[in-house]
Amino acid sequence: MRFIAAISLLFVTLFATSPLKANEVNFYAWGGSSEVNSYLRWAQKELKAEGIQLRHNKVADASEVVKQLIDGRSNADIIWVNGENFHALKKAGALRSIADEIKALNNISPELNWQSDFGEPVDGLEVPWGVGQFNLISRPGLFSQKAVSAEALLNAAWENKGRISYPKPPDFHGTTFLKSLLLSLHPQQREVFQQPVSKVDANEWTKPLWHYLDKLHPLLWQQGENFPSSAGEQISYLANGQLLMAVSFNPNDYQTLVNHGRLPAGVERHTLSDKAITNNHYLAIPVSSNNAEAAKAVIEFLLSEKAQQRKADTNRWGDPSVLKRTQKADKSSALLEPTDDFHASWQNYLEREWSARYQ
């Protein structure tokens, strides 16, 4: 009887302790934003009440996490991903097919073009979490129009020498700055950049960009010899007056950063070219996850109306919701007129060519 009692006690102990371990979810997500980090701390508290321990593994460079996943050296259960990083993970067969298992996808806005990620079919391997739109944030009066052309930017740089810059590629904000200039320089040929770079004469199509940058760089902050390392650094220079302009991939940042006291009231939002390069950012579960069921529960929560509304609040993160418009939708999440992002293959090409010329 004592033996049976001991065995029973052992089973009770195992079943009492294993759920905590089983429901630990490692979420690899960018850690460079205080607003994002604060939002995820809130999510951790909410999920803890449901018996899930969410660990935010702060990422500086998502490509490093991608390499670790492909090499089988990561404990990630969820990864925040899009673009070239998704393309690499898909090609390596490193992601689970999850779309059919996430019930919250029934509430995704029908206006959201999420089935293609930088020209690469999603194929159920990731689900949309938020919307990114490239935009400029400027001091009042720097630009006279909401849509800023390449020519208008060059004129502003002439009139305000040393007060304009952009993040250094391969920072994705800096690379998207180059893409937006290409769209301004080729306003009628957007479809060219939706194709893989190997399918077009990329050298010919980018010549006007390099000629333009040759004229722009001497007028920039530190004569274009140095660049802010990130959008966050550039925003800090806008805040302290070194620069008159910063860039963002969040269309609500110009409000959120004012609400958080990080930028002065009155800053303005603009598109570079006539429309904003727009893409979605996604959540995916690696094939190697040891806790896929709990990871799916986390994704269901992050796509819930409660979590999406809080995310869209410009007093918090300000990242637009991906859900269908409802009466409760956050009125502050006003999107810019969108245009599709480039095919993923343009990312590496532009970064390589920029570095060869300017580094």
Rosetta blueprint (number, residue, H / E / L):
1 M L
2 R H
3 F H
4 I H
5 A H
6 A H
7 I H
8 S H
9 L H
10 L H
11 F H
12 V H
13 T H
14 L H
15 F H
16 A H
17 T H
18 S H
19 P H
20 L H
21 K H
22 A H
23 N L
24 E E
25 V E
26 N E
27 F E
28 Y E
29 A E
30 W E
31 G L
32 G L
33 S L
34 S H
35 E H
36 V H
37 N H
38 S H
39 Y H
40 L H
41 R H
42 W H
43 A H
44 Q H
45 K H
46 E H
47 L H
48 K H
49 A L
50 E L
51 G L
52 I L
53 Q E
54 L E
55 R E
56 H E
57 N E
58 K E
59 V E
60 A L
61 D L
62 A H
63 S H
64 E H
65 V H
66 V H
67 K H
68 Q H
69 L H
70 I H
71 D L
72 G L
73 R L
74 S L
75 N L
76 A L
77 D L
78 I E
79 I E
80 W E
81 V E
82 N L
83 G H
84 E H
85 N H
86 F H
87 H H
88 A H
89 L H
90 K H
91 K H
92 A L
93 G L
94 A L
95 L E
96 R L
97 S L
98 I L
99 A H
100 D H
101 E H
102 I L
103 K H
104 A H
105 L H
106 N H
107 N H
108 I E
109 S L
110 P L
111 E L
112 L L
113 N L
114 W L
115 Q L
116 S E
117 D E
118 F L
119 G L
120 E E
121 P E
122 V L
123 D L
124 G L
125 L L
126 E L
127 V E
128 P E
129 W E
130 G E
131 V E
132 G E
133 Q E
134 F L
135 N E
136 L E
137 I E
138 S E
139 R L
140 P L
141 G L
142 L L
143 F L
144 S L
145 Q L
146 K L
147 A E
148 V E
149 S L
150 A H
151 E H
152 A H
153 L H
154 L H
155 N H
156 A H
157 A H
158 W H
159 E H
160 N L
161 K L
162 G L
163 R L
164 I L
165 S L
166 Y L
167 P L
168 K L
169 P L
170 P L
171 D L
172 F H
173 H H
174 G H
175 T H
176 T H
177 F H
178 L H
179 K H
180 S H
181 L H
182 L H
183 L H
184 S H
185 L H
186 H L
187 P L
188 Q L
189 Q L
190 R H
191 E H
192 V H
193 F H
194 Q H
195 Q L
196 P L
197 V H
198 S H
199 K H
200 V L
201 D L
202 A H
203 N H
204 E H
205 W H
206 T H
207 K H
208 P H
209 L H
210 W H
211 H H
212 Y H
213 L H
214 D H
215 K H
216 L H
217 H H
218 P H
219 L H
220 L L
221 W H
222 Q H
223 Q H
224 G H
225 E L
226 N L
227 F L
228 P L
229 S L
230 S L
231 A H
232 G H
233 E H
234 Q H
235 I H
236 S H
237 Y H
238 L H
239 A H
240 N H
241 G L
242 Q L
243 L L
244 L L
245 M E
246 A E
247 V E
248 S E
249 F L
250 N L
251 P L
252 N L
253 D H
254 Y H
255 Q H
256 T H
257 L H
258 V H
259 N H
260 H L
261 G L
262 R L
263 L L
264 P L
265 A L
266 G L
267 V L
268 E E
269 R E
270 H E
271 T E
272 L E
273 S L
274 D L
275 K L
276 A E
277 I E
278 T E
279 N E
280 N E
281 H E
282 Y E
283 L E
284 A E
285 I L
286 P E
287 V L
288 S L
289 S L
290 N L
291 N L
292 A H
293 E H
294 A H
295 A H
296 K H
297 A H
298 V H
299 I H
300 E H
301 F H
302 L H
303 L L
304 S L
305 E H
306 K H
307 A H
308 Q H
309 Q H
310 R H
311 K H
312 A H
313 D L
314 T L
315 N L
316 R L
317 W L
318 G L
319 D L
320 P L
321 S L
322 V L
323 L E
324 K L
325 R L
326 T L
327 Q L
328 K L
329 A L
330 D L
331 K L
332 S L
333 S L
334 A L
335 L L
336 L L
337 E L
338 P E
339 T E
340 D E
341 D L
342 F L
343 H L
344 A L
345 S H
346 W H
347 Q H
348 N H
349 Y H
350 L H
351 E H
352 R H
353 E H
354 W H
355 S H
356 A H
357 R H
358 Y H
359 Q L
